[in-house]
Amino acid sequence: MSTRTVGTATITTPDLDEPGLYLANVTTLDNPRGALQDFAFTSTDLRSLELADTRLVTGRIHGLRAQQVALESLTLHGVEITGSHLGTARWSESKLTRVVIRDTKLLGATLDGLALDDVLFENCRLDYATFTKVRATGPVAFAGCVLTEATFTDCDLSGVAFSNCTLRATEFGPGRYRGTDLRGNDLATVRGIAHLAKVRIDPGQQHDLIQALVHDLDITVGDD
């Protein structure tokens, strides 16, 4: 099995190049049987992508560009999504296992009720994304991602690792963050510091958290 270690998270990733595995090219992810396995879906421009109650198992999605995306009750296992742009994505009540999402834009996405197990987001644009009730049920990492003004609410990010990410005005609302690894990120503008109990940081990040707390509490610092 292939693995990738990011901070304290070691993620088992899809091995789509193993000997004997053949991925058949497909022109749609929608299947009347509600399941698609051993597939490759590449370089497609769509006005909209809507999938519900579908299983995607062992496959590669590359170069997908969709203006509107609605995904509901999906099961992804052993899937890579790379080089894609999923515009105004709404993704809800789904389970992702051994999934890599790399070099992909999910700007302003709404991610609600996702369960993540062995999931890696790498070099993704997640600006203004809203994560609600997203649960890490296994190893999860964000590596080199941009999460400007993204919001996490009622999420369980226990043990999740963020590495070399842009967390400009990223808001961590009420939720569970025990063991969340925030080392190697600029935390000076993060919002919701009071909710980040029991996270892991480097000694040099203490000053960042003080700056963020001063902003959160609207404290004026000065001699006058």
KAFENFEN-V179313 format. One record per residue. N is the residue number from 1. BURIAL is I if it has 24 or more other C-alpha atoms within 12 Angstrom, else O. Layout:
# KAFENFEN-V179313
n=N burial=BURIAL
n=N burial=BURIAL
This chain:
# KAFENFEN-V179313
n=1 burial=O
n=2 burial=O
n=3 burial=O
n=4 burial=I
n=5 burial=O
n=6 burial=I
n=7 burial=I
n=8 burial=I
n=9 burial=I
n=10 burial=I
n=11 burial=I
n=12 burial=I
n=13 burial=I
n=14 burial=I
n=15 burial=I
n=16 burial=I
n=17 burial=O
n=18 burial=O
n=19 burial=O
n=20 burial=O
n=21 burial=O
n=22 burial=O
n=23 burial=I
n=24 burial=O
n=25 burial=O
n=26 burial=O
n=27 burial=O
n=28 burial=I
n=29 burial=I
n=30 burial=O
n=31 burial=O
n=32 burial=O
n=33 burial=O
n=34 burial=O
n=35 burial=I
n=36 burial=I
n=37 burial=I
n=38 burial=I
n=39 burial=I
n=40 burial=I
n=41 burial=I
n=42 burial=I
n=43 burial=O
n=44 burial=I
n=45 burial=O
n=46 burial=O
n=47 burial=O
n=48 burial=O
n=49 burial=I
n=50 burial=I
n=51 burial=I
n=52 burial=I
n=53 burial=I
n=54 burial=I
n=55 burial=I
n=56 burial=I
n=57 burial=I
n=58 burial=I
n=59 burial=I
n=60 burial=I
n=61 burial=I
n=62 burial=I
n=63 burial=I
n=64 burial=I
n=65 burial=I
n=66 burial=I
n=67 burial=I
n=68 burial=I
n=69 burial=I
n=70 burial=I
n=71 burial=I
n=72 burial=I
n=73 burial=I
n=74 burial=I
n=75 burial=I
n=76 burial=I
n=77 burial=I
n=78 burial=I
n=79 burial=I
n=80 burial=I
n=81 burial=I
n=82 burial=I
n=83 burial=I
n=84 burial=I
n=85 burial=I
n=86 burial=I
n=87 burial=I
n=88 burial=I
n=89 burial=I
n=90 burial=I
n=91 burial=I
n=92 burial=I
n=93 burial=I
n=94 burial=I
n=95 burial=I
n=96 burial=I
n=97 burial=I
n=98 burial=I
n=99 burial=I
n=100 burial=I
n=101 burial=I
n=102 burial=I
n=103 burial=I
n=104 burial=I
n=105 burial=I
n=106 burial=I
n=107 burial=I
n=108 burial=I
n=109 burial=I
n=110 burial=I
n=111 burial=I
n=112 burial=I
n=113 burial=I
n=114 burial=I
n=115 burial=I
n=116 burial=I
n=117 burial=I
n=118 burial=I
n=119 burial=I
n=120 burial=I
n=121 burial=I
n=122 burial=I
n=123 burial=I
n=124 burial=I
n=125 burial=I
n=126 burial=I
n=127 burial=I
n=128 burial=I
n=129 burial=I
n=130 burial=I
n=131 burial=I
n=132 burial=I
n=133 burial=I
n=134 burial=I
n=135 burial=I
n=136 burial=I
n=137 burial=O
n=138 burial=I
n=139 burial=I
n=140 burial=I
n=141 burial=I
n=142 burial=I
n=143 burial=I
n=144 burial=I
n=145 burial=I
n=146 burial=I
n=147 burial=I
n=148 burial=I
n=149 burial=I
n=150 burial=I
n=151 burial=I
n=152 burial=I
n=153 burial=I
n=154 burial=I
n=155 burial=I
n=156 burial=I
n=157 burial=I
n=158 burial=I
n=159 burial=I
n=160 burial=I
n=161 burial=I
n=162 burial=I
n=163 burial=I
n=164 burial=I
n=165 burial=I
n=166 burial=I
n=167 burial=I
n=168 burial=I
n=169 burial=I
n=170 burial=I
n=171 burial=I
n=172 burial=I
n=173 burial=I
n=174 burial=O
n=175 burial=I
n=176 burial=I
n=177 burial=I
n=178 burial=O
n=179 burial=I
n=180 burial=I
n=181 burial=I
n=182 burial=I
n=183 burial=I
n=184 burial=I
n=185 burial=I
n=186 burial=I
n=187 burial=I
n=188 burial=I
n=189 burial=I
n=190 burial=I
n=191 burial=I
n=192 burial=I
n=193 burial=I
n=194 burial=I
n=195 burial=I
n=196 burial=I
n=197 burial=O
n=198 burial=O
n=199 burial=I
n=200 burial=I
n=201 burial=I
n=202 burial=O
n=203 burial=O
n=204 burial=O
n=205 burial=O
n=206 burial=O
n=207 burial=O
n=208 burial=I
n=209 burial=I
n=210 burial=O
n=211 burial=O
n=212 burial=I
n=213 burial=I
n=214 burial=O
n=215 burial=O
n=216 burial=O
n=217 burial=O
n=218 burial=O
n=219 burial=O
n=220 burial=O
n=221 burial=O
n=222 burial=O
n=223 burial=O
n=224 burial=O
